[in-house]
């Protein structure tokens, strides 16, 4: 039987385990082994070796090998009778249990002779047990990510589920927090940061990829699947997670239903999530999904690949202190955007969703670090290949009633969160850049104000007429150099230079999962919260 590593050698002066009760409070906590939440008032177990560093609690039943002798468990007498019963079920005070407890730990020296000190004392690894269970917030085997390229990984579409199992919200938040906290600690262009950004980009497809059926053909509960994937995450079993995600994608394509069935399911999901207005809009404005061999060329025809002259723009003239203050404001705004997100929004090319990032609400430090990391992405300070990957969007081709193609773009969630943050901080500047006759940016109820204004003008001037003008495919054909010139001299100039200083490669997957890249050198990306403001400024 496996034995928890990180405890003091037993028997000894210090108990190996301490037990407490889960407080009844608003924020839930989760077991570090299985990821399931603790019940209020339930027993939780912590290794004495980790107590002084960080509290790493487990369910009593999640301790490999059991808790050992009952009289060696600290805090048992202070528990309620119900919690004591939970602990007693996984503890044994018999001498046989005590002997097995000691012998099992001694057997580790046969696996690792260096674990014995000079005096023959047992030296244990405080991070891993024989089964690879998680004890510390350490990301393992990160060198594996050197084998992954954004270009290769992005060619495969991995669908993800939007729902995060409620019992695992904290556990998923802890996993994401470990990644962003590590990213914050390393220099943005370092080798470690490059690996961590790949993990941050693809971790949602690894944890939340659609689940394939079991070997018996039965459906597997999402709770158990995500719990198992979290254990693999902390063990650093990246190849196993990657293969599981790809298997789920293949199963999803095999059981794909008709467009009507998928449409109905989406409407039902929006209603269940409380998004009644979006469900109504989707039901009333249903458009057909464009299919066929000519769709790719039609899409490419809507995105201009010609380079329109110069693309540079003067950098802002902010002092270092002012830039750092602006950066701090944006980071805080991004953290708020993560906490308050739209539900049931479409995922980007890597499969991340707002609901996945929303798990950081349970981790205060992780939420703060996420703001810092996404600010680096916003300013182009992340690794170059990571920036390029998150500037690409997932294209969906819809057929309008007039037969023309309407491209929908779902950008990276990381990019959208970063853009939401800068829009919060620069709302006034974006409104001023658009001019006084612009009602779509930074104006409360702007569309309603414009409608009522036109109504009043029509009644007061009955002999006059309105002229309407609609530019065809304006977003996709706007010269990016015009955007860069319009926001030069402000912090937005840095953002625009990082995002629109070169070309962009979007990604399109047809109904059979085949991938095409759609390049563009002009235009702004639809679906990005910052695009309307930049478009108005230009």
N, C-alpha and C positions, 0 to 999 in steps of 0.2 A: 504494500500500500504506500502511496506517496505521503510525504509529510511536508507540512508548510516550512519553507525556508525563511530565515530571518529571525527565528526565535532563539532564545538562549539555550545552551545545552541543558538537557534535562536528565536527571534531577539537578537542581542548583538553587541558589539563594533567591533568584527572581522567577516568578511564574512566567510561563511562555505566552499565555493568552490573557487578555483583559476583556471583560464583557460589560456592555452598557445597554441602555434601552434607547431606541430611536425616539427623539423628542417629537412631540405633537406640534408641528409648526407648518407654516405655509410651504416652505421650500422642502421638497422631498430629497432624499438621498438614495443612492443605489449601491448594491453590492459590487465590490471590485472584481469579483470572479465571474458571476453570471449576468451582472448588469441589471437585475430586477430590483425594483424599489423596495425599501424596507417599510413594513407596516408600522404605523404609529404605535409606540409602546412595545414593539417587538424587540427581541434580543439581537444584538449585533456584536461581532467579535473582531478584535484588533490584536495584531502581533505586537508584543512589547518592544521589539527592536525598532519598529517604525513609529512608536508613539511620540517620541520626542521630535521627529521630523515632520510627519504629516499623518493625519488619521486616515488609515486605509481599512475600512470596515468590510466585513463579510457576513453572510448568513452563517449560522452554525453548521448547516448542512453542506456548505460550500468549502469547508476546510478539508483538504485531502488527508485521509488517515484519521479524521476525528480530532476532538479536542484533548484527548488523553485523560489523565486522572482529574477528577472533579476538584480535589483539594488544591490543585495547582492552578486553578483559574481565578484570576484576580477579579473582584467585583461581583462575584456570584451572589453573595449574601445580600447585596444591596438591590438586587433585581426584584421585580414583582413576582408573585407566584406563577403567573402565566409565562413570563419570560424565563424564569428558572426552569420550568418544565421544558421549554424549547431547548435550553442549553443541556439539560440533563439527558435528553434523548440522544445527544451526540458526544457525551462524555462517559468515561468508565473509570471507576476508582479501584478496580481490581489490580492485583500485583501483575497478572498476566498482561493487562493493558499497559501498565507502566513499563514492564520489560520490553514489550513490543515497541513502545513509543521511543525508548532509548535506542534499541537495536536498529530501528528503521533509520534513525539519524546517523548512526555509526556507519551504516552501509553506504552512505554517500561518499565516504573516503575511498571506497573501492572504485567508484566512478571517477573521482577526482582526488588522487593522492596528495595534491598540493593543498587540499583543504585542511590538512593536519599541520598545526603550527610546530614550532621547535620543541615544545614541551608535550607534544601529543594531544593538544587541545583541538577540538573541532572548530574549524573556521568555515563559516557558511556564506554562500552567496546570498546577499540580501535582496537581490532583484528577481530571481527566478526560482521556482520549485521544479521538481523533476518533470512535471506535466506542462511546464511553461506558463503557469498561471501568472497573472499580473499582480505585482506588489507596488512598484513605483511608477511614476509618470514618465517612463522612458520609452522612446520610440526605437525599436530594434531593427537590425538588418536593413538599414536605410541605403546601403550600397546597392541593393537590388534595383533601386529606382534609376540607377545609371543605365540600365538596360531598356528603359522606357523612353520613347520620344513622343512629344506632343503630336507630331505629324502622323506617326503611325497609329497612335492610340485613338486619335480623333477620327480616323477613317471608319471606325466601327461604332455604330449607334447602340448604346446600352440604355434601354428605357428604365426609369426608376419610379418607385412609388412615392407619392407625395406625403403619405401619412407616416409619422414617426410613432411607434408604439408608446403609449403614455407611460407605462412602467419603465421605459428605457430612455426617457427624455434626458434625465440627468447623466446617465451613462454615455449617451451620444454626445452631450454637451462637453463632458470631460474629455472625450477622445478628440473632439475638434479643438478644445482649449489647449490640449497638449501640443498640437501642431502649431497653432498661431503663437503660443508663448515661445516655442522653440524658434520659430521664424523671427519673432521680434528680437530674440537674443543674438542671432547671427547677423553678420554684415549682409546687406541685401544682395550683393553680387558674389557671395562666397559659394563654394561647392556644396556646403551643407544647406544653404538657402535654396539652391537649385533643386536638390532632392526633396526638401520639405515642400516647395511650391508644387512639385509634381504630385506629392501625396495630398496636399490641400486641394488640388484641382480634381483629382480622381477619387478621393475618398468616398464621395457620396455614391458613385456608381459601385464601389466595392461594398458599402454597407447597405444600400437601399435599392440595388438592382432587383428587378422583378424576379420572383422566386420560381424556379422550375419545380414541377411536381416531384414527389418522392419516388423511390424505386418501385413502390407498390402502386404508383399512379394516383395517390391521394394528395390532396392539397396540404401544404405545410403552413402552420400558423406563422404570421409575420413576426410575432414576439420571439418565438424560438429561433427563427432564421437570423434576425438581427442580433439576438443575444449570442448566438454561435459566431457570427461574423465579428462581433466586438472582441470576443476571446482571440480569434485569429489576428485581429488588428493589433492587440497588445503583444502577441507573440511575434509579430513581424512576419506572419505567413502571407506575404504579399502575393506570391505566385498562386497559392491556393485560393485566395480571395479573387484574384483576377480571373482565374479559370471558372470560378463559380458565377461571376458576373456575366461572362460570355455565354455560359450554359443557359443562364436565365434569359439572355437576349435571343438566343436561338429558339428556346421554348416559346417565347412571346411571339416570334414571327410565325412559328408553326401553328399556334392556336389563334392567330389573328382573325378577328370577326369582320363582318361587313361594315361599311362606313356608317350605315344607319344604326347598327347596334352600338358602335363606338360613340356615335353622336348622342344617343339616348343615355348611355352610361355617363357621359360627361355632364349632361344636363342634370341628371340625378345627383352626381357628386357635388356640383355647384350648389344645388338646393340644400343638400345635407350639410355643406360647409357654411350655410347662411348667406351665400352670395346670390341672393334672389335676383337682383337687378342684372347681374352678369348672365345668369341662367336665362332670364327673359330675353336679353339682347341676343344671346346665342340662338335661342329657339326661333326668334322672329327674323333673324338675319342669316339664316343658314346658307352657307356657300359650299359649292362642291369642291372636293379635293381634286386638283388637276393631276391627271395620270397620262402615261403614254411616253413614247420615245422622244417626242419633240419638246417636252417640258423643260429639259435642261438647257437647251439652246434658247428657248424663250426667256428663261430666267437670266441667262448670261447676257441676253440682249437688253435687259432692263438695268444692268449694272455696267457703267462705262469704264473701260480698261485703259483709255487714252490718258496720258499724263498731261494735265493742263498747266504747263509752265512751272514757275517757281512754287515751292511749297513751304519755304522758310518764313519765319515771322520773328520779329525782335522779341527777345526774352524780356520778362518783366523786370522792373527796376526796384524791386523790393529789397530792403535791407535784410540781412540774415535773421535778425531778431523778429522782424515783421513776418517773414516767411515761416519761421518756426511757430509763431503765434497763430498764423493762418492754418498751418498744418495741424496744430493741436485742436483747433475748432472743427476742422473737417473730420478728424479722427473721432471726436466725440459725437458729431452728427451721424457718422457712419454707424457707430455703436447704437444710436437711437433707431436708425433705419433697420438694423438687424432685429431689434426688439419688436418693432411694429411693422409687419410685412403683409403684403397682399396674399391671400390664400388661393390655392389652386392655379397659380400662374404657371406658364409653360417653362420647362427646363431649358438650359442652354446646351451647347454641344457636348459638354462633359457630363450632363445629367443632374447637376446640382439644382436644388430648388430652395425657395425661400424658407419653407418649413424645415429643411435640413439645417440651415444656418440659424434658424430661430431657437434651436436647442441651446445656444450659447446664453440664453436668458437666465439659465440656472447657474451660470459660472461668471461671476462679476469680473474677475481678472481676465478670463478668456475673452469676454465681450470687449473689454478695453483693448487688449492686444489685437483683436481682430480689426478694430478701427485703425490702429497703427499700421498693420500689415496691408490693409486695403488702400490706405493712403499712399503707401509706396507704389502699389499697382497703379493708382490714379495718376501719379506723377512720373510713371515710367521708370521707377527705381528698382523694380523687381527684375529678375533675370530676363534677358531679351526674349528668349523663346517662350517664357511664361506670359509676357506682355502680349506677344503676337497671338498666342493661343486664346487669350481671354478677350481679344478684340474681335475675334471671329464670332459669327452668329449661326444659329441653326435655321435654315430657310425652309419655309413651308409654302408650297405653291397652291393658291386657291383660284378657282375659275369663276370670274364674275358673270352676272347674267348676260352682259353684252359679249361674252366669249373671250374677253381679254384676261390676261393673267394678273393676279394681284399677289406680290410676294410678301409674306409675313416673316419677320425675323425675330427669333428668340435669342437674345444675347446671353453671355455668361452672367450668372447670378452674382458672381464676385464683382464684375464690372458694373452691373446695375445697382448694387448696394453702394459701391464707391461713388457712382454718379448721383444717387439720391443724397448722399452726404454733402457733396459739393453744391448741389442745388439748394439745400437748406441754408448753407452758409452764404451763398452768392445770390440769393433770391432777388435782392434789390438791384444788384449790378446787372443781372440778366434782364430784369424788367426795363431798366434804363437803356440797356444796349438795344432792346427791341423797339424803342421809341414810344411816344405817347399814344399812337393809334394802333397799338398792338394789344389785343385782349386775351391772348392765349397763354401768356407766361406771367406768373407773379401777380395776377389780378384775381381777387376773390370773386367767384361766380362770374368770370369774365364773359363767357358765352351768353349767359342770361342778361348781363348788362348790355352787350352789343345788340342782342335781339330786341330788348325794350327800347334802346336808343333808335334803332332803325324803324321800329313801329311808330314811335313818336314823330320821327322825321317824315315818314310816309303820310301821316295824318295832317301834319302841319304844312306839308308841301305836296298837295295832291296832284299837281301838274308835272312833278318831277319823276324821274325814273332812276332805278338803281342799275349799275353795271357790275356784273359778277365776272371774276376772272379766276380760272383754276389752271395752274401750271402742271402739265403732264409730267409725272415721274420726277417731281422737283427735288424731293429728298435725295434720290439716288444719283442725281446729275449735278448737284451744286458743286462749284469749284471749292476744293478744300483750302486753297490759298486765300480765298475770300474770307473764310472762317478764321484763319490764322491772323489775317490783318485786322479783322474786326475786334478780336479780343487781345491783341498785342498790348503789352504794358500792364496787364493785370495777372493775378495768379491763374486765371483761366487760360492765359497764353501757354503756360507750362503744360496744362492738361491737354489742350488742343494739339500742341506740338508732339506730345507723347502718343496721342491717339490717332491723329490725322496727319502726321508728318510723312507718312508713306502709304503704301497700298494695304488692302485688307483682303484676307481670304475667307469667305463664308463657306458653309458646308451644307450640302443638300443630300438627303437620303430618300430614295424612292420607296415605294411600298414593299419592295422585296429586300430592302436593306442595302442596296448598292449605293456607293458614295461618289459624289462629284464635288470638286472645289469650284466655287464661283468667285473670281477675282474682281476687285474694283479699285480704281484709283481716285474716284470722285465720290461725292455724296456723304451724307451722314447716316448713321445706322438707326433704322427704325426700332422702336422698343427700348432704346436707351433713354433714361429720364433726362439726360443733358442735351440730347439732340434738338428738341424744339427750341430751347433757349439759344443754342448756337446758330440754328437756322434763322431765327428772328434777328439775331445780331448781325448775321452776314447779309 
